[in-house]
C-alpha cells in the first residue's frame, strides 16, 4: 500500500496528506448508483490532493474495432465513467483508468 500512497503524493504534487480512491467499473450499467455516488463523493473532495484509480470492467464486453457491431454501446459505457468524473477533473483532479479482465477479454489484461 505504501507505494500507492507515495505515488498519490507525487501525482498530486504534495508531500502532505493526499487521498487515493479506488473504484471498480460499472460493468456496462450506465445508470449504476455507484457512478452517481462516486460523482457526489468526488464533488466533496479536494481535487488537487486526490487521485482516483478505476480498476477496470467499464463495460460488459471489450471495445470492438471501429465500425464493428456493439462499438457504440461500449463507447457509451466508457463515456459514463468519464462523465461521472468530469467535474472532478475540471477542478484539477486526476483519474487513471486501468484495464480489467473484461476490457481485453480476448487479449488478456
N, C-alpha and C positions, 0 to 999 in steps of 0.2 A: 504494500500500500504506500510506503514511503516514496518510491519513485514517482507514483502518480501525483502525490501531493507536491513534490518538488517540481514536477512538470507543470502542474497547475500554477504554482507560484511564478515560474519562469514565463509561461504563456501569458499570465495576467500582468506581468511586469511588476510584480510586487514581491517583497520579501516578507511581508506581514501575512496576515490571515487571508486565505483565499477559500473559495468554495468550489468543490468539484462535484458535479452532479452526473449521475449515470441514468440513462433511460433506455428501455427497450423500444423497438419499433412497434407500431400498431398492427402489424401483420395484415395490412390491407383494409383495416377498419378506419376509414377517414373520419368517422363520427365518434371515434373512441373517446370515452370520458377521460382517459389518460392524457390524450393530447390537450384537451381543454384544461385539465388540472395542471399540466406542465406549463401551458401558456400563462395561467394565473400565477403559478409559482415563480416563473421567470420574471413576471412583471414586478414582483416584490423583491427581487434580488439586486444587489449591487453589480451591475453588468460588467463593470471594469475589473471586478475581482472574482468573477465567476466563470467557470468553464463547464459546458455541457458536452457530454460524450454520449451519442446514440450508439447502442450496441448491435444494431442491425435488425433485419427482418422487417423492413418497412412495408413490404407488400406480401401477398401470399404466393408470389412467383418471382422468378428472376426477370430482369429487364430484357424484353425481346429486342432483336435487332430493329433499327429504324424501318418503319413501314410494315413490320410484322404484326399479325393479329395479337391483340392484347397489350400492345405497347402503350396506347393512350391510357388504359386503366392503371398500369403500373406507374406511369409518369404522374398520374393524379394521386396515387398513393404516396409517392415520394414528395410531391408538392404539399401534401397535408402536413408533413413534418417540417418542411421549410416554412410554411405559413404559420405554424404554431410557434416558431422561434424568431420570426422576422422582427417583431418589436424589440426583443432582447438583443438581436444582432444590431439593429439600428441604434441602440443605446451603447454599443461598444462591446457587447458580449461575444464570446467565441463558442462556436459549435463544431464538433468533429463528428463525422459520420463514418462509423466502422461497418464493414460488411458482415452480415450474418450468414448462417448456413443456407437460408432460403434465397438470399440475394444473388448468390452464384451457385445455385443448386447443381448444375451440371459440370461446372468447372472447379468447384470447391472454393472455400474461402480461407 
